[in-house]
Amino acid sequence: MKKRFFSVVLILCMVDVSSSFACEICGCANGNFQIGLLPNFSKGFFGYRYSASKFNSQVRNEPSEFSHDYYKTMEVWGGYNIKRFQLMAFMPYVFSRKVTDDGTTSTQGAGDFMLLVNYKILSAASLTKDESGSVRNDLYVGGGIKLPTGVNRVDPGNPDFNVGDFRSQAGTGSLDFILNATHNVMWNRSGVVTNAAYRINSANKQGYKFGNRTYANVAYYYSINRSALNIKPSAGLNFQSNTINTFQGAQVADSNGYNLSITAGANFLFKKIGFNVTGFAPVAQNMYDGQTKASSRVLLGITYSF
């Protein structure tokens, strides 16, 4: 099987809020997920990556009530090709720290295991009009599942229970399903990859249901070869949105929203070792009816291809 480039997306974190729950208006521990440009690989790859993000929240009518939320995710992930199928698996570990007007709390734990299976329905190559180069089109469609393996210790029967506690857990406690498609067009050393994904969430055993989430991405990349080193700088846009959340059948106010970010990064591949860095900067967002703002985010990763 020839080496090929492909990119798969899942949903980035879109947090939810209810202003009636004071400082608990931010939380992104259980949804923070992103895949950028991948290195070329023949059979498969595995790797490790690290991401860090920050969210600042303030209750609209109570300036003294605030929350600064910091999330760090360490993740083991990998992919494997079987003829026209692509299998990918992800196992995160999440650290969170909340600094609020009530004090500081820190949590950590294993996140939810995810598995994706994609099928290559289109693979076509042709010459450019002047026959100076070639054009290649690849299209993948597929789906996956997110298992409730992550830490979720929310107890609605606890006197100190707050619905915002669900958003600070490493796992959602729910069984969720993902539909996704990726189109990659390459000509000479350039390429454009377009991704779309939709996550269908179910309610967890406590009755909390995160709203379904939509993700779309487009990025341009350019390949530079320097002896044994291949460099792929990239730039593009990420759009994320989520429908409203519910708790025991009742809607959680203002918990739907969206976030549009510009992205820039690069993949470095030296033989079988790859390194990736990607930055995200919000340009338009409306989360928790404007009460929460996402800061810039960074994603770092290293992979081994075989």
Rosetta blueprint (number, residue, H / E / L):
1 M L
2 K L
3 K L
4 R E
5 F L
6 F L
7 S L
8 V L
9 V L
10 L L
11 I L
12 L L
13 C L
14 M L
15 V L
16 D L
17 V L
18 S L
19 S H
20 S H
21 F H
22 A L
23 C L
24 E L
25 I L
26 C L
27 G L
28 C L
29 A L
30 N L
31 G L
32 N L
33 F L
34 Q L
35 I L
36 G L
37 L L
38 L L
39 P L
40 N L
41 F E
42 S L
43 K L
44 G E
45 F E
46 F E
47 G E
48 Y E
49 R E
50 Y E
51 S E
52 A E
53 S E
54 K E
55 F E
56 N E
57 S E
58 Q E
59 V L
60 R L
61 N L
62 E L
63 P L
64 S L
65 E L
66 F E
67 S E
68 H E
69 D E
70 Y E
71 Y E
72 K E
73 T E
74 M E
75 E E
76 V E
77 W E
78 G E
79 G E
80 Y E
81 N E
82 I E
83 K L
84 R L
85 F E
86 Q E
87 L E
88 M E
89 A E
90 F E
91 M E
92 P E
93 Y E
94 V E
95 F E
96 S E
97 R E
98 K E
99 V E
100 T E
101 D L
102 D L
103 G E
104 T E
105 T E
106 S E
107 T E
108 Q E
109 G E
110 A E
111 G L
112 D L
113 F L
114 M E
115 L E
116 L E
117 V E
118 N E
119 Y E
120 K E
121 I E
122 L E
123 S E
124 A E
125 A E
126 S E
127 L E
128 T L
129 K L
130 D L
131 E L
132 S L
133 G L
134 S E
135 V E
136 R E
137 N E
138 D E
139 L E
140 Y E
141 V E
142 G E
143 G E
144 G E
145 I E
146 K E
147 L L
148 P L
149 T L
150 G L
151 V L
152 N L
153 R L
154 V L
155 D L
156 P L
157 G L
158 N L
159 P L
160 D L
161 F L
162 N L
163 V H
164 G H
165 D H
166 F H
167 R H
168 S H
169 Q L
170 A L
171 G L
172 T L
173 G L
174 S L
175 L L
176 D E
177 F E
178 I E
179 L E
180 N E
181 A E
182 T E
183 H E
184 N E
185 V E
186 M E
187 W E
188 N L
189 R L
190 S E
191 G E
192 V E
193 V E
194 T E
195 N E
196 A E
197 A E
198 Y E
199 R E
200 I E
201 N L
202 S L
203 A L
204 N L
205 K L
206 Q L
207 G L
208 Y E
209 K E
210 F L
211 G L
212 N L
213 R E
214 T E
215 Y E
216 A E
217 N E
218 V E
219 A E
220 Y E
221 Y E
222 Y E
223 S L
224 I E
225 N E
226 R E
227 S L
228 A L
229 L E
230 N E
231 I E
232 K E
233 P E
234 S E
235 A E
236 G E
237 L E
238 N E
239 F E
240 Q E
241 S E
242 N E
243 T L
244 I L
245 N L
246 T E
247 F E
248 Q L
249 G L
250 A E
251 Q E
252 V L
253 A L
254 D L
255 S L
256 N L
257 G E
258 Y E
259 N E
260 L E
261 S E
262 I E
263 T E
264 A E
265 G E
266 A E
267 N E
268 F E
269 L E
270 F E
271 K L
272 K L
273 I E
274 G E
275 F E
276 N E
277 V E
278 T E
279 G E
280 F E
281 A E
282 P E
283 V E
284 A E
285 Q E
286 N E
287 M E
288 Y H
289 D H
290 G H
291 Q L
292 T E
293 K E
294 A E
295 S L
296 S L
297 R E
298 V E
299 L E
300 L E
301 G E
302 I E
303 T E
304 Y E
305 S E
306 F L
